Amino acid sequence: MDDSGQLVSSWKQYPADDPNTGWVGWSNFPNPPGVIQDITTVKLPDDRPQLIVATDEGEFTKIKVDAHPDAAWTEWNGF
């Protein structure tokens, strides 16, 4: 998250296990509703990342990728 509260993202280019592979530049990542107060990540059993966010609206929201590694992130969903 940057100083203005915007989520940003970068990822390692393919093949990710090659130490010489570069990283993609930072880009904005869609924010959930409200102002972010806390954020954490977890690794799902199938190795997909999941973001869990608390906002000032009192909602905990999450976003996770589809099973395919190149798939887009899902929309934000409330718990």
C-alpha positions in Angstrom: 0.0 0.0 0.0 1.4 3.4 -0.9 1.3 6.6 1.3 -2.1 7.6 -0.1 -3.7 4.3 0.9 -3.8 2.9 -2.7 -3.0 -0.8 -3.0 -0.2 -1.5 -5.4 1.1 -4.7 -6.9 4.2 -6.2 -8.6 4.9 -9.8 -9.5 7.8 -11.8 -10.8 7.8 -12.6 -14.5 7.8 -16.1 -15.8 9.6 -18.4 -15.0 9.2 -17.2 -11.4 11.7 -19.8 -10.1 14.6 -18.4 -12.3 16.6 -16.0 -10.1 17.5 -14.0 -13.2 13.8 -13.3 -14.1 12.8 -9.7 -13.6 9.8 -8.1 -11.8 6.9 -6.3 -13.4 6.8 -2.6 -12.4 4.5 -1.4 -9.7 0.8 -0.8 -10.7 -2.4 0.2 -8.9 -4.5 -2.7 -7.5 -8.2 -2.2 -7.1 -9.1 -1.0 -3.5 -12.0 -2.5 -1.6 -14.9 -0.3 -0.4 -13.9 2.1 2.3 -10.5 3.2 3.7 -8.1 0.3 4.5 -7.2 0.0 8.2 -5.5 -3.4 8.1 -4.4 -5.9 5.5 -2.9 -9.4 5.5 -2.2 -12.2 3.1 -2.6 -16.0 3.4 -1.6 -18.9 1.2 -4.5 -21.2 0.4 -4.0 -25.0 0.4 -3.7 -24.9 -3.4 -0.9 -22.2 -3.2 -3.1 -19.4 -4.4 -2.7 -16.1 -2.5 -5.6 -14.4 -0.7 -5.8 -10.9 0.6 -7.9 -10.1 3.7 -8.6 -6.4 4.4 -10.4 -4.5 7.1 -11.9 -1.1 6.2 -13.3 1.8 8.1 -16.8 0.6 7.1 -16.2 -2.3 9.5 -16.3 -4.9 6.7 -13.7 -7.5 6.2 -13.3 -8.1 2.5 -11.2 -10.6 0.6 -9.9 -11.2 -2.9 -8.3 -14.3 -4.3 -7.2 -15.5 -7.7 -8.7 -18.2 -9.8 -7.0 -21.6 -9.9 -5.0 -20.7 -13.1 -1.8 -18.8 -12.2 -2.3 -16.3 -15.1 -6.0 -15.7 -14.2 -7.2 -12.3 -13.0 -8.2 -11.6 -9.4 -11.8 -12.0 -8.4 -13.9 -9.0 -7.3 -13.8 -7.9 -3.7 -16.3 -9.9 -1.6 -17.5 -9.4 2.0 -17.1 -12.1 4.6 
